[in-house]
Amino acid sequence: MSLILGIETSCDETGVAIVRDGEHIVAHRVASQADLHRKYGGVFPEVAARQHVVTILPLIREVLEEAGTPLNDLDAIAVTRGPGLVGSLLVGVNVAKGLAWASQRPLVGVNHLEGHIYSNWVRPPDAPADWSPPPLPTLVLIVSGGHTELVIMEDHGMYRRLGGTLDDAAGEAFDKVARVLGLGYPGGPAIQRVAQQGDPTRFSFPSPRQPGFNFSFSGLKTAVLRQVQALERAAGVTTGMERKMIPVAEGVLDEQTTADLAASFQEAVVRGLVDATVEAVEAHGISHVCVCGGVAANLRLREEMKRRSPVPVSVPPLFLCLDNGVMIAAAGHYALQRGDVAGWDMDVDASLGLPTR
């Protein structure tokens, strides 16, 4: 049996958790900074790092107390070392090093993307008695604010990259389009909420699919921007939006048009992601699909992936799609099994990628 403390501070959520055997959640806490960054329209790196400093130690104490587990009873301390914001990553890594040194427990550095993947290996609270982790090999679609990738997970710690975004990530596209539509930050939940009342066929936006299993979201964002510009011109309004993705002028879009734009954009994103995933399943003879990352919380994506996939699909519960310590502890369990333990000189890596071939 293993008992791993996981720490996640790659961006603007402080996540701490204790996980047993890589799949059982013993205790977990997440402190979101969404309210702090909303006025900036996105994550302000220095503010994020400072807030991690404020919240991380109280969260660790709460998790240890809830689990009833002294620090010395843990088998390892796992922490995100990248990719992410340098300042935020440093807070988590330095705290993890201090805890590991004080308790003389192994220190495990976890790739944030691999953490998202292992959110599918965590037993959901409402899982049936016959629940089991995904079989290997499995196809993984990672969709988050900073990443969009299709990889084949051949074994634990072994990945083969099929493709990914050539420019922006899906989550970033949601945030920027939400800003243009005046829906605020974070964009993913805002667009999903408004799109529920919209007509996804009213506006025709391009798919983000590119040759192979790649994606490009810049053209899709621009198409939404151009459509809003056309609506502004029709209303006799000029905002300077031609130069950058700023919010639409007040009074240009009625509620239904905003909903239709959101629904049409969301549909284009979902269609592109699902098309690529289904094509990859058929091309590589894969028998299972895992979807993970913040955009995996999108209900339309979850529905369409399960409806169209020719093989079973695993998607984490909503609370495990966003950044959290549970997934880091789960990934740390498998890293520890491989003997992948970090030294005291472990450093953060803001652009760390999956170990792919």
C-alpha positions, 0 to 999 in steps of 0.5 A: 500500500502507498500513501502519497501527498500530492501538491499542485501549484502550476497555475492559479489553483492550489491543490493538495491531496492524499491518495492511497494506492494511486486511486483512492482519495483519502483527503483533498483540498483545492483553493481557486484563485478565479475571483482574484484574476477575473478583473484581469481577464486571465491569470496574473502570474505574480498574483498567482504565485503570491496567493499560493504562498498564502494558501498552501501550508493551511491546505496541507495542514487540513489535508493531513488532519482530515486523513489522520496521517502524520507526515512521517507515515506518508510514502512520498511527497509528489509535486508538480514540477512543470509545465506551468508558471515559474513563480507558481511552480516554485512555491509548490516545489520548494514546499514539497522539498521542505516537507520531504526533507523534514520527514525524510520521505522520497520526493517525486517530481510530476509532469502536470500533463501526466497528472491530468492523464492519471485523473482517469486512474482515480476511483470516482466517489460514485464508482460502481463496485466493478470499477477498474482503471483504463486498460493499456494501451489507451488513447489520451486526449489532453485538453486544457488552458495551455495544452491540446494533445493526442497521445497513445499511453502505451504503458505507465510513463510511456507515451507516443505523441500523435499530434497537438495544437500548432498554436493556441490551446482549446482552453485558451480559445475558450477564454479569448472568445468569452472575452470578445463576447463579454462573458468574462473569465474563466471562459470555459464555464461561461461559454458552456452556460450561455451556449445551452440556450444557443443555436449551434448551427446559426454561425458557421465556424471552421473546425480546428482540425489540421492535417494528421492529428493536429489542431489550430485554434487561432483561425477559429478565434479569428472567425468568431472575432470577424463575425462579431466585427460584422455585427458591430458594423451592422449596428453602426459601432466601431470599437477598434476590435480590428486590432485585438480581441477586446469585448464587443461594444455594449448593446451590439449583441442581444442575449440570443445572438450571444448564445448562438455565437457561443454555441456555434463556437463550442460546437466547432471546438467539440467537433474538431476534438472528437473527429480527431480522436475517433479517427485516431482510434480507428487508425491505431486500433486502440480499444479505449479513450481517456479525456482529461484536462480542464476542457474535459469538464465541458459537458458537450465534449463529454457527451459527444465523445461518448456518443461518437467513440467506437470504444469505451471512453473514460472522463474524470469527474468534474472536480478532477478535470481542473487542476488538483492535488489528487491527480499529482498524488496518483501520478506520483504513485506510479512514478514511485513504483518505477523508482522515479525519485527526484534529487534535492536539486530538482528544479521547475521546468515551465515548458516541460513536455510529456516523455514521448517518442 
